[in-house]
Structures are given as structure tokens and as C-alpha cells.
């Protein structure tokens, strides 16, 4: 029982690392989009005071 748990651990860690990388990419993309929206919002408010 203990042996099987230690065997399944490495593959699980590998999946977690790839998942976290994907999550980070998604987070970076959403951060870029939000910053672009802020820039657009500022331009819009400058145009219409």
C-alpha cells in the first residue's frame, strides 16, 4: 500500500507542474487583457471628460 503511493507520486507531481504552468499562462493573459482594458478606459475618459 505504501509502495504504490510512492510510485504514483512522481507522475502526479509532473501533472501538477504542467497544470500550474498552464494556469500561470492563463493568468498572464488575463492580466494583459485587464491592463489593455484599463488603457482603453483611460483613453475613453480622456476623450469624454
VMD Tcl script that builds the backbone (N, CA, C; Angstrom):
set m [mol new atoms 147]
animate dup $m
set s [atomselect $m all]
$s set {name element resname resid chain x y z} {
  {N N UNK 1 A 0.838 -1.205 0.000}
  {CA C UNK 1 A 0.000 0.000 0.000}
  {C C UNK 1 A 0.877 1.262 0.000}
  {N N UNK 2 A 1.869 1.267 0.889}
  {CA C UNK 2 A 2.758 2.417 0.964}
  {C C UNK 2 A 3.599 2.549 -0.297}
  {N N UNK 3 A 3.999 1.417 -0.864}
  {CA C UNK 3 A 4.850 1.400 -2.047}
  {C C UNK 3 A 4.111 1.978 -3.251}
  {N N UNK 4 A 2.858 1.599 -3.455}
  {CA C UNK 4 A 2.081 2.094 -4.594}
  {C C UNK 4 A 1.874 3.612 -4.490}
  {N N UNK 5 A 1.719 4.107 -3.271}
  {CA C UNK 5 A 1.525 5.544 -3.055}
  {C C UNK 5 A 2.775 6.318 -3.489}
  {N N UNK 6 A 3.959 5.778 -3.156}
  {CA C UNK 6 A 5.199 6.461 -3.536}
  {C C UNK 6 A 5.436 6.357 -5.042}
  {N N UNK 7 A 4.941 5.284 -5.676}
  {CA C UNK 7 A 5.113 5.128 -7.120}
  {C C UNK 7 A 4.232 6.110 -7.891}
  {N N UNK 8 A 3.016 6.341 -7.415}
  {CA C UNK 8 A 2.093 7.223 -8.126}
  {C C UNK 8 A 2.440 8.709 -7.918}
  {N N UNK 9 A 3.249 9.000 -6.927}
  {CA C UNK 9 A 3.577 10.388 -6.588}
  {C C UNK 9 A 4.304 11.158 -7.703}
  {N N UNK 10 A 5.380 10.609 -8.328}
  {CA C UNK 10 A 6.116 11.378 -9.339}
  {C C UNK 10 A 5.256 11.829 -10.513}
  {N N UNK 11 A 4.405 10.928 -11.027}
  {CA C UNK 11 A 3.562 11.281 -12.168}
  {C C UNK 11 A 2.572 12.379 -11.775}
  {N N UNK 12 A 2.090 12.303 -10.546}
  {CA C UNK 12 A 1.142 13.320 -10.076}
  {C C UNK 12 A 1.834 14.690 -9.980}
  {N N UNK 13 A 3.066 14.687 -9.478}
  {CA C UNK 13 A 3.815 15.937 -9.388}
  {C C UNK 13 A 4.050 16.528 -10.771}
  {N N UNK 14 A 4.326 15.666 -11.739}
  {CA C UNK 14 A 4.552 16.120 -13.113}
  {C C UNK 14 A 3.285 16.785 -13.655}
  {N N UNK 15 A 2.131 16.162 -13.417}
  {CA C UNK 15 A 0.865 16.728 -13.871}
  {C C UNK 15 A 0.594 18.071 -13.188}
  {N N UNK 16 A 0.902 18.156 -11.900}
  {CA C UNK 16 A 0.678 19.401 -11.164}
  {C C UNK 16 A 1.534 20.534 -11.729}
  {N N UNK 17 A 2.779 20.233 -12.100}
  {CA C UNK 17 A 3.670 21.265 -12.613}
  {C C UNK 17 A 3.188 21.771 -13.969}
  {N N UNK 18 A 2.732 20.867 -14.835}
  {CA C UNK 18 A 2.236 21.295 -16.144}
  {C C UNK 18 A 0.945 22.077 -15.970}
  {N N UNK 19 A 0.118 21.668 -15.030}
  {CA C UNK 19 A -1.137 22.376 -14.772}
  {C C UNK 19 A -0.864 23.789 -14.258}
  {N N UNK 20 A 0.106 23.909 -13.349}
  {CA C UNK 20 A 0.433 25.222 -12.796}
  {C C UNK 20 A 1.010 26.137 -13.875}
  {N N UNK 21 A 1.775 25.550 -14.804}
  {CA C UNK 21 A 2.315 26.346 -15.915}
  {C C UNK 21 A 1.188 26.857 -16.801}
  {N N UNK 22 A 0.226 25.994 -17.099}
  {CA C UNK 22 A -0.922 26.413 -17.906}
  {C C UNK 22 A -1.721 27.476 -17.174}
  {N N UNK 23 A -1.909 27.267 -15.880}
  {CA C UNK 23 A -2.652 28.232 -15.067}
  {C C UNK 23 A -1.942 29.589 -15.086}
  {N N UNK 24 A -0.610 29.579 -14.999}
  {CA C UNK 24 A 0.162 30.814 -14.998}
  {C C UNK 24 A 0.020 31.533 -16.340}
  {N N UNK 25 A 0.037 30.761 -17.436}
  {CA C UNK 25 A -0.131 31.365 -18.761}
  {C C UNK 25 A -1.487 32.034 -18.881}
  {N N UNK 26 A -2.517 31.348 -18.391}
  {CA C UNK 26 A -3.867 31.908 -18.434}
  {C C UNK 26 A -3.933 33.174 -17.581}
  {N N UNK 27 A -3.291 33.153 -16.420}
  {CA C UNK 27 A -3.288 34.307 -15.531}
  {C C UNK 27 A -2.562 35.486 -16.179}
  {N N UNK 28 A -1.407 35.216 -16.825}
  {CA C UNK 28 A -0.654 36.268 -17.503}
  {C C UNK 28 A -1.490 36.885 -18.624}
  {N N UNK 29 A -2.195 36.052 -19.373}
  {CA C UNK 29 A -3.023 36.536 -20.477}
  {C C UNK 29 A -4.147 37.415 -19.948}
  {N N UNK 30 A -4.818 36.978 -18.887}
  {CA C UNK 30 A -5.912 37.762 -18.315}
  {C C UNK 30 A -5.388 39.075 -17.734}
  {N N UNK 31 A -4.175 39.049 -17.210}
  {CA C UNK 31 A -3.575 40.265 -16.663}
  {C C UNK 31 A -3.304 41.266 -17.793}
  {N N UNK 32 A -2.793 40.764 -18.932}
  {CA C UNK 32 A -2.552 41.623 -20.089}
  {C C UNK 32 A -3.849 42.232 -20.582}
  {N N UNK 33 A -4.898 41.405 -20.678}
  {CA C UNK 33 A -6.191 41.883 -21.159}
  {C C UNK 33 A -6.730 42.974 -20.240}
  {N N UNK 34 A -6.624 42.760 -18.931}
  {CA C UNK 34 A -7.135 43.743 -17.974}
  {C C UNK 34 A -6.361 45.059 -18.080}
  {N N UNK 35 A -5.044 44.987 -18.306}
  {CA C UNK 35 A -4.244 46.205 -18.435}
  {C C UNK 35 A -4.595 46.934 -19.725}
  {N N UNK 36 A -4.869 46.186 -20.799}
  {CA C UNK 36 A -5.286 46.798 -22.065}
  {C C UNK 36 A -6.633 47.487 -21.880}
  {N N UNK 37 A -7.549 46.831 -21.168}
  {CA C UNK 37 A -8.861 47.419 -20.925}
  {C C UNK 37 A -8.729 48.697 -20.110}
  {N N UNK 38 A -7.808 48.727 -19.159}
  {CA C UNK 38 A -7.586 49.934 -18.350}
  {C C UNK 38 A -7.081 51.062 -19.244}
  {N N UNK 39 A -6.154 50.752 -20.160}
  {CA C UNK 39 A -5.618 51.760 -21.082}
  {C C UNK 39 A -6.730 52.291 -21.979}
  {N N UNK 40 A -7.563 51.397 -22.504}
  {CA C UNK 40 A -8.690 51.808 -23.351}
  {C C UNK 40 A -9.653 52.676 -22.543}
  {N N UNK 41 A -9.904 52.273 -21.304}
  {CA C UNK 41 A -10.799 53.030 -20.437}
  {C C UNK 41 A -10.263 54.438 -20.179}
  {N N UNK 42 A -8.967 54.566 -19.977}
  {CA C UNK 42 A -8.360 55.879 -19.748}
  {C C UNK 42 A -8.493 56.751 -20.996}
  {N N UNK 43 A -8.215 56.177 -22.166}
  {CA C UNK 43 A -8.356 56.934 -23.413}
  {C C UNK 43 A -9.788 57.383 -23.599}
  {N N UNK 44 A -10.721 56.501 -23.251}
  {CA C UNK 44 A -12.134 56.814 -23.405}
  {C C UNK 44 A -12.526 57.967 -22.490}
  {N N UNK 45 A -12.062 57.953 -21.253}
  {CA C UNK 45 A -12.394 59.018 -20.305}
  {C C UNK 45 A -11.696 60.320 -20.718}
  {N N UNK 46 A -10.503 60.230 -21.302}
  {CA C UNK 46 A -9.823 61.442 -21.756}
  {C C UNK 46 A -10.597 62.079 -22.908}
  {N N UNK 47 A -11.167 61.238 -23.769}
  {CA C UNK 47 A -11.905 61.748 -24.916}
  {C C UNK 47 A -13.228 62.392 -24.480}
  {N N UNK 48 A -13.836 61.791 -23.434}
  {CA C UNK 48 A -15.102 62.312 -22.948}
  {C C UNK 48 A -14.969 62.757 -21.486}
  {N N UNK 49 A -14.571 63.986 -21.256}
  {CA C UNK 49 A -14.331 64.451 -19.875}
  {C C UNK 49 A -15.634 64.641 -19.084}
}
mol reanalyze $m
mol bondsrecalc $m
mol representation Tube
mol addrep $m
